[in-house]
């Protein structure tokens, strides 16, 4: 592994990994109904970066992805289970890219069914290609969208709103409800702490201190960025410019296309195509990661053909979009299953507890079954109040109860021993 990044480079990569279609479109969508509280996804991500800074040095010293850390502490089978459970949260992120891609393509004039067909087919085809050079192009479109968003903030009258964003957030936050605030904040922050996509940048830091400082800088940057999409939306909403728009998932691409509209219809179309490309590029990368995890779980059988695994991954994500949830809500609803499954075992790992492989499997399995069970029941219409919070709490309570039972029975023993760092 090449360890060459300084703190600023680590921070830049952490922010870029957070600032995507889900962040951009989802925050704008939430702003239409919850005002400045729509920035909560970005703020929860910033909180996660702060928490990650607390043990970033340990992540750096381990030199391993999170599932390898679990494998070293609790056995290889547990490590593979964590890798497979990562498919759950990745499915939520992929669903967000599908939502964003469909919303943008529909602004180009395609009907909903045609938009889904085009987006899904494009993601599947892109996932089979080498994404090296293409990823740079996708990143360029996202950065360009950020520049246009700043211009929209200035021209749309959102500048004053942005300066008042902390006060506005405090006033608008109660509209989310305490359950939604808790589930979203915990799920997003915990995913930042446990997500391999963030850990990879810490592992590439030149020194442990660079990994820590990178998290702190990224947290501050994300706080500033998180208020940007809602401020733009609220500025345009105040002028009545969004009254004709019926699909709130289209808010951000609509504003961006409108902002460059005075350069001509072709430029507006180019912006929409670029945003679609960014969503497809992110979706393709996630599809490949999900396919790899599913293929590993299938044990190299004939059914584990990469093309088929990609189709399965897209099928899972598309099923999530069928719930009709918002972009952020779609991601959070499955994040809580992942967190509810691994959080207790992860806390035990940080605290130095060593469990046998079978005990770790029981702890994580109990959390997964309980959390997934509540999720499916809520999807089926069983009233749980806030379904995401209920799913998260069910997983944490079930895995926590099993952990305590196994500890009392003597199947877990506390050792302040961590996995030995790899040599580099």
N, C-alpha and C positions, 0 to 999 in steps of 0.2 A: 504494500500500500504506500502510495506517495503522500508524504506529510509535508506539504509546502505552503499551506495557506496561513496568512496572518489574520488577525482579529477582524479587520475590515472586510476581508474577502469572505471569511466565514459568515459574517453578518449579512453581506450582500446575497450570498447563496441561500441563507435561511429565509430572508425576506422574499426572494424570488420564488422559493418553494411554496411560500404561503400565499403570495399574490397571484392568483389564477382566476379562472372563469368562475369557480364557486365563490371565491371571496368577492370578486368584482360584481358579478351579476346578482349574487345572493344578497349582498349588503344593500344594493340598490332596490331589489325587490322588497326586502323587509322595510325599507325606508318609506315606501308608499303607504304602509298600514301602521307602522310603529314609529315613524319619524326618526329622530337621531338614534333611537334604540336599535335601528338597523345596523349600527356599527358594532354591535355586541360580538359578532363572529370574529372580527378583527381584534377587538380588545381581549377576547378570550384566548386568541392565538398569542397575543403579546404576553398575557399572564402565563401561558404555557412556557414561553421562552424564559421568563423569569424563573419559573420552577425548574426548568431544564438546566439553567445555569448553576443550580445548587449541586447537581451531581454530574455536570458536564466533564469535569476532570476525571471522574471515575469511568465514564463512557470512553473518554480518550485513552485512558490507561488500559482498558480492557482490549481495545483494538478489534472489537467484534461487533457484528450486527446484533440486534436485540435477541433474535431467536437463537443465535449462537451463544449468547450470554446465558439465556435460559437453559440451553443444552448443556453448557459447561457446569452450571450449578445444580440442575435437577435431572439431567440425563438427556440423551439424544432424542428420545421419543418426545419429551416435552418441548424441546427446541423445534422439532418438526410441527408439533401441534400449534405452537405460537406462529410459525410461518403460515400455516394453513388458516389460522384465525385472522391473520392479516388480510386475507381475501375479503373478509366481511367489511372492514372499513374502506378497503380499496374499491369495493363495489359501490359504496356510497359516493365516493369521489368520482368514479366513472359515471354514475347516474347524473351527477351535477354537470359533467361535461356534455352529456347527452342532452340534458335540459337546455344548457346554454347554446349548444349547436343548433338544436331544433328551433329555439326561440329566434336565433339570428337568421337562420335560413328562411323561416317564415316571413321575416321582414323583406326578403328578396322576392317574395311572391309565391312561394310554394305552399300548397295545402299541408295540413298537419301530417297526414299519413305519408305523403310524398317526402316531407321533411325528415320524418323518422327513418324512412327507407334510405334516403340519401346519406344521412348522418351515420347510421349504423353500418352501412356498406362501406363508407369512406373510412371509418375508424378501423373496421376489420382489415381492409386492404392496407391501410397505413401501418397497422401493427405487424404486418408481414414484411415491411421494408426496413432498411437500415435508416435510423432516425438521426444519425450524427449531424449532417449538415442541415437537415430539415428542422431539427430542434432549435438551431440558432435562428432560423426564420420565424418559427412559432414564438420564440422569446421576443424577437423584434416587434412582432405585432402586439404583444401584450405591453411592452414598454411604450410603443407608439400610442396605444390606447390610453395609457396613463398620462401621457403628455396632452392628448386631446381632452382628457377628462379635466385636467388642470385649466385648460383654456375654457372649457365649458363652465367651470366653477367661476371664473372671472366674468365671462360674458353673460352667464345666466343669473347673476345676482346672488350666487352662493357664497361669495367671499365673506360677507358679514356673518352668514350662518355658520361657516366653518370656524370663525373666531369665537363664536358662542357655543361651539359644539359640546364642551364638557357640561355646561349648565343645561343645555338642551337634552343631553343624554340622561342626566339625573331626573329631569322632568318627564321624559318620555319612557324611561325604563319600566315603570309600573304597568304600562300597557301590555308588556310581554307576559305578565303573570309570574309569580315567584317560581312555579314549577318549571316553566320553560327557561327562565333565567338560570336556574340551578343546573338543569340537565344539559343545556347548551354550554354553559361555562365549564362544567366539570368534564363533559365529553370532549370538547375541543382542546382544553388545556391538557388533559390527560393524554390525548392522542399525540400532542406535540412532544410530551415527555417520553412516550413509548414508541413513537413512529420511526421506523428505520429510514424513511426518506429524510428526516431531519438529522438523525444520528450520523449518516454518512458524511455530512459536512464537518461535524465535530471530529470525526476520526481522521479527517484530512488536514486538521490544523497542525501547524508546525510545533506548537507547544500546548500543554494543557491550559495554560493561562489564556492563550488565544481562543480556545474553544469556549471558555467561560465568558471572556469579554465579547466574543462574537454573539453569544446569546443575549447579553445585556444590551448591546447596541441594536441588535435586531428587534428586541422588545420595544425600545424607544421609537424606532422607525415605524413599527407596526401600529403603535398608538397614533402616530401622526397620520399614517395612511388610512387607518380604519375609518376616520371621520370624513374622508374625501367623497366616496360614492354617495352616502346619505346627504351630504351638504349639497352636492350637485343636484340630486333628485328633488330635494326640498326647494331649492332655488327655482328650478324649472316648474315644479308643481305650483308654486306661488303665482307664477305668471299665467297659469292655465294652459300651458303648452302640452301637457300630458293628458288632457281631458278625453281625447279621442282614442287613447291607447287602452285596449281591453285586457291584454295579457301582461301582467306585471313582470313576468320574467323577461320581457322585451325592453324594459325601461332603459337600462344602460346602453345596449346597442342602438336603440332608437335615438337617445340623446347624442351619442357619439356620431352617428350618421348625420343627424341634424346639424351638429356643430360644424362639420366640414361641408355642409350642403351648399354654402355659398360659392364653393369652388366647382360646383357642378354635380349632377346626378352620378356621373361616373366615379367621382371621388368618394361619394357616399357609399356607393356599391362596393368600392374597393375596401373601405373600412369594414363593412359587413363581411366581406369575403375574408379579410384578415382575421377578424374575430372568430369566424367559423373555423378557419385554419388553426388558430390557437387552440380552440376547443377540441378539434380533431386530433391535433398533435398530442395534447395532454391525454386525451382519451386513448390514443394508440399506445402511449407509453404505459399507462395503467393497465390496459388490456394485456399487454405483453407480460407485465409483472404478475397479474392474476393467473394468466395461462401457465406461467412457470411454476407457480405455487400449486395449482391444480394438477399439473403434470407430475410434479414431485409426489403429491399425495396419491396419485393413481399408480405409482410404483413402476413406471415405465412400461405399462401394458399397452396393447395395440390401441386401446381407447384413449390413450394419452397423446394422440397426435396433436401437435401444436395448433393446427388450424381448428380442430374440433374444440380444443380447450379455449381458444379465443372466442369461438361461437358461444360456448357455455358461459364464459365470463360476461359477454355482452348480453346474453339472455338474462343472467341474474340482475345486472344493472338495469336493464330495460324493465324488468318486473318491478323494480323499486320505483321507477318513474311512473308506473301505472297507478300508484297510490294517489297521485295528484297533489303531492305535498310541494311546498316551496323548495328552492334549491338548498338553502341552509338546513331546513328541516329534514330533507332527504338524507343529507350527510350525517346529521346528528342522530337520526333514528337508528342507524346501524353502528355508528361509533359507540353508542352506549352498550351494544352487545359485546363488542370487542373489549371495551374497558371493563364491563361487568364480568367478563371471563378471566382476564389476566391480572386485574389490578391487585387483588389480594396476594397472588403469587409474586408479583413484581415488588410489592411492598415488603414481603418476606425476604426477597432476594436482597433488597437494599438494606434491610435490617440485619442481614447475616444469617438468616435461618436456612438450614439445609434440610430439604425434604427428600425422601426416596422418590424415584421416578413415578411409582404407582401413587404415592400420596399427592404429588404435584398434579398428576393427571386427574385425580378425584377432585381436588380443589378447583382446578380450572374447568373440569367437566360440569361440576355442579353449577358454577356461575354461568356457563354457556347455556345449559338446558333451561335454567330459571329465566335468564334474560331473554333468550329466544322465545321461550314459551309465552311470556308476557307480550313480547313484540307481536307475535302471530295472533294472539288473542285480541289485542288492541286493533290490529289490522282487520280482524274478522268482525269487529264492532262491539267487543266487550268494553264497557265504560271503566276506565282506570283514572279518570281525571286527566292528568298529564301522562300520556302513555310512555314517553321517553324517560321521564323521571322514574316511573314505576318499573320499567324494564331495567334501568340502571340499578335501582335499589334492590330489585329481586336478585340480580346477579351478584351484587356485592354481599348481600345478606346470606345467600346460599353458599357461596364460596367461602365466606368468612366463617359460617357455622361449621362447614366441613373442616376447614383449617383448624379451628379450635378443638373440634372433636378428635382429630388425628393427633394434635399436640397433647391433649389430655391423655390419650391412649398411648402416648410415648412413641408415635411413629414419626414425629418430627423432633429434631434436636437443634438447639441454638449453637451455632459456631460462627464466630466472627472471622470467617474465612471467605475470601472472595476468589472468583476464578483467576487463575494466573494469567498475567498479560502475555500476549504473543510477542515474539521478538520480531523486530523489523530491520 
